[in-house]
Amino acid sequence: MELNLERPLLFFDIESTGLNIATDGIIELSFVKAFPGGETRVKTWKIKPWDYVNHCVIHINPQASEVNGVKDEDLVDCPKFIEVLPEVAEWLEGSDLAGYNSAKFDLPLLAEEIERVREYCGTRLKDEKSAPKAQEMLSLIEKLDLHSCKMVDVQNIFHHFEPRNLRAAYRFYCGGKDFENAHTAEADTLATYEVLKGQLDRYKEPTEYQPEVLKNDVDALAKIGARSKTVDFAGRLIEGEDGEPVISFGKHKGRTAREVWNTEPSYYAWIEGGDFTLDTKRQFALLKARFQKERKEALNRPATDDELQGLASKFNTGKLF
């Protein structure tokens, strides 16, 4: 069954130097873009993982090399992520996202690489020679909002109906055979695309043992197995029932970010200096700026009639407290 799409759905997969989102980098990125009407386009980049702070290569963890087969010497002549980002942005534009286990790893790592470029370009604005190009890149990044994209995680659907791995999913939904070149980004991405179409075929009608139907609709697909809506990709902030961001870890777990800002603003400085992803730090910084703006506006607005009446009552009794 072909996908029922109103706008492009961009399948993607990442191979990386390791599994630490805050410190590891992308070494291979593959996109399969499915368009309304059935057209698909494929693009894969080999990327030299780069530390923009120390101006050096991020070395591939040997355990990662055992899985993806890529070694440091294979990427010597490849571009850095900052060099392919303009093309990556073109592929991302106007698309929803899909992948296999991508909501927990690939998407946060992609966002982290973008934030690294943002931070690096911010430092280059003071250099007269590099400032124009840095500003151009920053303007490009400002248009990217991965948080607003719908995310269809095919693994969530798979585990919801048939809890196994990608190889088993391909055998199960796509004719009983293994696919070649597993654990290369392009093969995994193409397999994920075929698995989702196979899932739609398999669960289009209810059965005695499986009464639930899988709807051919990105909104419905994205909701299956989705976690609580997160504010940052690492899940340090989640949306509460009223839409207020809530801290999900540590001593302030369960408290709103607003409440913590009002009672312990130094906590935000701790986040900024801590071992957190750049995306997490950015979301806390955006909340801090919002709360500061709201406080400033509240201090500058005229007092309401009720507030004036309450103040008058305190003076009339001779007591302020």
C-alpha positions as CSV (number, residue, x, y, z in Angstrom):
1,M,0.0,0.0,0.0
2,E,1.4,3.4,-0.9
3,L,1.4,6.2,1.7
4,N,-1.5,8.6,1.9
5,L,0.5,11.9,2.1
6,E,-0.5,15.5,2.1
7,R,3.1,16.6,2.2
8,P,6.5,14.9,1.8
9,L,7.5,12.3,4.4
10,L,11.3,12.2,4.8
11,F,12.7,8.8,6.0
12,F,16.2,9.1,7.5
13,D,18.8,7.1,9.2
14,I,22.1,8.0,10.8
15,E,25.4,6.1,11.4
16,S,27.5,7.8,14.1
17,T,30.8,7.7,16.0
18,G,29.0,6.3,19.0
19,L,25.8,6.5,21.1
20,N,26.4,9.6,23.2
21,I,24.3,12.4,21.6
22,A,26.2,15.1,23.4
23,T,29.7,14.1,22.3
24,D,29.4,11.8,19.2
25,G,28.9,12.9,15.6
26,I,27.3,11.8,12.4
27,I,29.4,9.8,9.9
28,E,26.6,8.9,7.5
29,L,23.2,10.4,6.8
30,S,20.7,9.0,4.4
31,F,17.4,10.4,3.3
32,V,14.6,8.8,1.4
33,K,11.9,11.4,0.6
34,A,8.5,10.1,-0.3
35,F,6.2,12.6,-2.1
36,P,2.4,12.7,-2.4
37,G,1.7,10.7,-5.5
38,G,4.4,8.1,-4.9
39,E,7.6,9.6,-6.2
40,T,10.7,8.9,-4.0
41,R,14.2,10.5,-4.0
42,V,17.3,9.2,-2.2
43,K,20.3,11.0,-0.9
44,T,23.2,9.8,1.2
45,W,26.1,11.8,2.7
46,K,29.4,10.4,4.1
47,I,30.4,13.0,6.7
48,K,33.7,13.7,8.5
49,P,32.7,14.0,12.2
50,W,34.0,17.3,13.5
51,D,34.6,18.9,16.9
52,Y,34.0,22.7,16.2
53,V,35.3,23.7,19.7
54,N,38.6,22.0,19.5
55,H,38.9,22.0,15.7
56,C,39.6,18.3,15.3
57,V,38.0,15.1,14.1
58,I,35.7,13.1,16.4
59,H,37.1,9.6,16.4
60,I,34.8,6.6,15.7
61,N,34.3,4.3,18.7
62,P,35.7,0.9,17.8
63,Q,32.4,-0.7,18.9
64,A,30.5,1.6,16.5
65,S,32.9,0.6,13.7
66,E,32.2,-3.1,14.3
67,V,28.5,-2.3,13.7
68,N,28.6,0.2,10.8
69,G,31.9,-0.9,9.2
70,V,33.2,2.7,8.9
71,K,36.7,3.7,10.2
72,D,38.3,7.1,10.6
73,E,40.4,6.7,7.5
74,D,37.3,6.2,5.4
75,L,36.1,9.7,6.1
76,V,39.3,11.7,5.6
77,D,38.2,13.3,2.3
78,C,34.5,13.7,3.3
79,P,32.8,17.0,4.0
80,K,32.0,18.2,7.5
81,F,28.4,18.4,8.6
82,I,28.5,22.3,8.3
83,E,29.4,21.9,4.6
84,V,26.4,19.7,3.8
85,L,23.9,21.5,6.0
86,P,22.5,23.8,3.3
87,E,21.6,20.7,1.2
88,V,20.3,18.9,4.2
89,A,18.1,21.8,5.0
90,E,16.7,21.7,1.5
91,W,15.7,18.1,1.9
92,L,14.1,18.8,5.3
93,E,12.1,21.8,4.1
94,G,8.3,21.2,4.1
95,S,8.6,17.6,5.2
96,D,7.4,15.4,8.1
97,L,9.9,12.9,9.3
98,A,10.0,9.1,9.6
99,G,12.6,6.6,10.7
100,Y,13.3,3.5,12.6
101,N,14.0,4.3,16.3
102,S,14.8,7.7,15.1
103,A,12.7,9.6,17.7
104,K,15.1,8.5,20.4
105,F,18.5,8.7,18.7
106,D,18.7,9.8,15.1
107,L,16.5,12.9,15.5
108,P,18.2,14.2,18.7
109,L,21.6,13.6,17.1
110,L,20.6,15.5,13.9
111,A,19.3,18.3,16.0
112,E,22.6,18.3,18.1
113,E,24.7,18.6,14.9
114,I,22.6,21.6,13.8
115,E,23.0,23.2,17.2
116,R,26.8,22.7,17.0
117,V,26.9,24.6,13.7
118,R,24.7,27.3,15.2
119,E,27.1,27.7,18.2
120,Y,30.1,27.7,16.0
121,C,28.7,30.3,13.6
122,G,27.8,32.5,16.5
123,T,31.5,32.6,17.5
124,R,32.5,33.6,13.9
125,L,30.3,36.7,13.8
126,K,33.1,38.7,15.4
127,D,35.5,37.8,12.6
128,E,35.1,40.4,9.8
129,K,36.1,37.9,7.1
130,S,33.9,35.0,8.1
131,A,30.9,37.0,9.5
132,P,28.9,37.1,6.3
133,K,29.0,33.4,5.7
134,A,28.4,32.7,9.4
135,Q,25.3,35.0,9.3
136,E,24.0,33.3,6.2
137,M,24.3,29.9,7.9
138,L,22.6,31.2,11.0
139,S,19.7,32.6,9.0
140,L,19.4,29.1,7.4
141,I,19.3,27.4,10.8
142,E,16.7,29.8,12.1
143,K,14.3,28.4,9.4
144,L,14.8,24.8,10.6
145,D,12.4,23.7,13.3
146,L,12.6,20.0,13.8
147,H,10.4,20.3,16.9
148,S,7.5,21.3,14.7
149,C,7.8,18.3,12.4
150,K,5.5,15.2,12.8
151,M,7.7,12.2,13.5
152,V,6.6,8.7,12.4
153,D,8.8,6.2,14.2
154,V,8.3,2.9,12.3
155,Q,9.8,1.0,15.3
156,N,7.0,2.2,17.5
157,I,4.5,0.9,15.1
158,F,6.4,-2.3,14.6
159,H,6.8,-2.9,18.4
160,H,3.1,-2.0,18.9
161,F,2.0,-4.7,16.5
162,E,5.0,-7.1,16.3
163,P,7.8,-6.3,18.8
164,R,11.1,-7.3,17.0
165,N,14.0,-5.6,15.2
166,L,14.4,-4.1,11.7
167,R,15.8,-7.3,10.1
168,A,12.9,-9.3,11.5
169,A,10.5,-6.6,10.5
170,Y,11.7,-6.7,6.9
171,R,11.4,-10.5,6.8
172,F,7.9,-10.3,8.3
173,Y,6.4,-7.5,6.1
174,C,8.4,-7.7,2.9
175,G,8.4,-11.3,1.7
176,G,10.3,-13.4,4.2
177,K,13.9,-12.5,3.0
178,D,16.7,-10.5,4.6
179,F,17.7,-7.3,3.0
180,E,21.4,-6.8,1.9
181,N,23.9,-4.4,3.5
182,A,22.1,-4.1,6.9
183,H,23.6,-1.4,9.1
184,T,24.5,0.9,6.2
185,A,22.4,4.0,6.4
186,E,20.9,3.8,2.9
187,A,20.0,0.1,3.1
188,D,18.4,0.6,6.6
189,T,16.5,3.7,5.4
190,L,15.1,2.0,2.3
191,A,14.2,-1.1,4.3
192,T,12.4,1.2,6.8
193,Y,10.4,2.7,4.0
194,E,9.4,-0.7,2.7
195,V,8.5,-1.9,6.2
196,L,6.1,0.9,6.8
197,K,4.3,0.2,3.5
198,G,4.1,-3.5,4.4
199,Q,2.6,-2.6,7.8
200,L,-0.1,-0.5,6.2
201,D,-0.9,-3.5,4.0
202,R,-1.0,-6.0,6.8
203,Y,-3.1,-4.0,9.3
204,K,-5.6,-2.3,6.9
205,E,-8.4,-4.7,8.0
206,P,-9.4,-5.9,11.5
207,T,-9.1,-9.5,12.4
208,E,-10.3,-11.7,15.2
209,Y,-6.9,-11.5,16.9
210,Q,-6.0,-8.0,15.8
211,P,-9.1,-5.7,15.8
212,E,-7.0,-2.5,15.6
213,V,-6.6,-1.0,12.1
214,L,-3.4,0.9,11.1
215,K,-4.6,4.2,9.5
216,N,-2.8,5.4,6.4
217,D,-2.4,8.8,7.9
218,V,0.8,10.5,9.2
219,D,-1.0,12.0,12.2
220,A,-2.2,8.5,13.3
221,L,1.1,6.8,12.5
222,A,3.1,9.4,14.6
223,K,1.0,8.8,17.7
224,I,1.6,5.1,17.9
225,G,4.0,4.4,20.8
226,A,4.9,8.0,21.0
227,R,6.3,9.2,24.4
228,S,5.0,12.2,26.3
229,K,5.5,15.2,24.1
230,T,9.0,16.5,24.8
231,V,10.2,20.1,24.6
232,D,13.8,19.1,24.0
233,F,14.8,16.0,22.1
234,A,16.6,14.5,25.1
235,G,13.4,14.6,27.1
236,R,14.7,16.7,29.9
237,L,11.6,18.9,29.5
238,I,8.2,17.5,28.7
239,E,4.9,19.2,28.2
240,G,2.5,19.1,31.1
241,E,-1.3,18.7,30.8
242,D,-1.7,22.5,30.6
243,G,1.1,22.9,28.0
244,E,3.6,24.2,30.6
245,P,7.1,22.7,30.3
246,V,7.8,20.3,33.2
247,I,11.3,19.2,34.3
248,S,11.5,15.4,34.0
249,F,14.7,14.6,35.9
250,G,16.7,15.3,39.1
251,K,15.7,17.2,42.2
252,H,13.1,19.3,40.4
253,K,11.4,16.4,38.6
254,G,7.7,17.0,38.2
255,R,8.0,20.8,38.8
256,T,7.3,23.3,36.0
257,A,10.2,25.1,34.4
258,R,8.4,28.4,35.3
259,E,8.1,27.5,39.0
260,V,11.8,26.6,39.1
261,W,12.7,29.8,37.4
262,N,10.7,31.8,40.0
263,T,12.2,30.0,43.0
264,E,15.7,29.0,41.8
265,P,16.9,30.9,38.7
266,S,20.5,29.7,39.3
267,Y,19.3,26.2,38.2
268,Y,19.2,27.6,34.6
269,A,22.9,28.6,34.9
270,W,23.6,25.1,36.1
271,I,21.9,23.6,33.0
272,E,23.9,26.0,30.7
273,G,27.2,24.9,32.2
274,G,26.3,21.2,32.6
275,D,26.8,18.1,30.5
276,F,23.6,18.4,28.5
277,T,22.9,18.5,24.8
278,L,23.0,21.8,23.1
279,D,19.4,21.4,22.2
280,T,18.4,21.0,25.9
281,K,20.5,24.0,26.8
282,R,18.8,26.1,24.0
283,Q,15.3,25.1,25.1
284,F,16.1,26.1,28.7
285,A,17.6,29.4,27.4
286,L,14.5,30.1,25.4
287,L,12.3,29.5,28.4
288,K,14.5,31.8,30.5
289,A,14.2,34.6,28.0
290,R,10.5,34.1,27.9
291,F,10.1,34.3,31.7
292,Q,12.4,37.3,31.9
293,K,10.3,39.1,29.2
294,E,7.0,38.2,31.0
295,R,8.4,39.5,34.3
296,K,9.6,42.8,32.7
297,E,6.2,43.3,31.1
298,A,4.4,42.6,34.3
299,L,6.5,45.2,36.2
300,N,5.8,47.8,33.6
301,R,2.1,47.3,33.1
302,P,-0.4,49.6,35.0
303,A,-1.9,48.2,38.2
304,T,-5.4,46.7,37.9
305,D,-8.4,48.2,39.8
306,D,-8.4,45.1,42.1
307,E,-4.6,45.5,42.8
308,L,-5.1,49.2,43.6
309,Q,-8.1,48.5,45.8
310,G,-6.1,45.8,47.7
311,L,-3.2,48.2,48.2
312,A,-5.6,50.9,49.4
313,S,-7.1,48.5,51.9
314,K,-3.7,47.7,53.4
315,F,-2.9,51.4,53.9
316,N,-6.4,52.1,55.4
317,T,-5.8,49.5,58.1
318,G,-2.3,50.9,58.8
319,K,-0.8,47.6,58.0
320,L,1.1,46.5,54.9
321,F,1.5,42.8,55.9
